[in-house]
Amino acid sequence: MTGREKRALEVYGDTLEYFGRLQTEGKLERFDVVILGPTGGDVGFWLLRGTAEQIDSLRRSQEYIQLIQRVQLDVNGLRVADAFVDEGLVEIMGSFQKLVAELD
C-alpha cells in the first residue's frame, strides 16, 4: 500500500458511505469496521452482518463488485470470506459436532 495511502483513505470513506447506505435501505443489517493492533500484516477488516440472502445479493451486485475492484487497486492482500457469528455460529458448530460424533 505504500504510496497509495491517500487513495486508500478515499476508498475507505466511499466504502463507509456505501455500507451505511445499504444499512439504511435495509439491504444489510449492520456492519462493523475493525482495526487490528500490530500484526505484521493485516490492518483490519469489515464485518458485514445480514441474512444469507442479503449478503448473497450484495456480493452479486455490480456496485459491490466495482467497489471491491477499486479496493484491490489500493490495498494489498484484500480477502473476502464468509464468517459465522451469533446464530450462524451456533448452527455451524452444531453441524461440526455432529460430524465429530460420527467419527467415534
KAURZI-V714772 format. One record per helix or strand of 2 or more residues. SS is the DSSP state (a for helix, b for strand). FROM is the first residue (numbers start at 1). TO is the last residue. If there is no record, write none. Layout:
BEGIN
[[SS & FROM & TO] [SS & FROM & TO]]
END
This chain:
BEGIN
[[a & 5 & 24] [b & 30 & 35] [b & 44 & 49] [a & 52 & 60] [a & 62 & 74] [a & 86 & 102]]
END
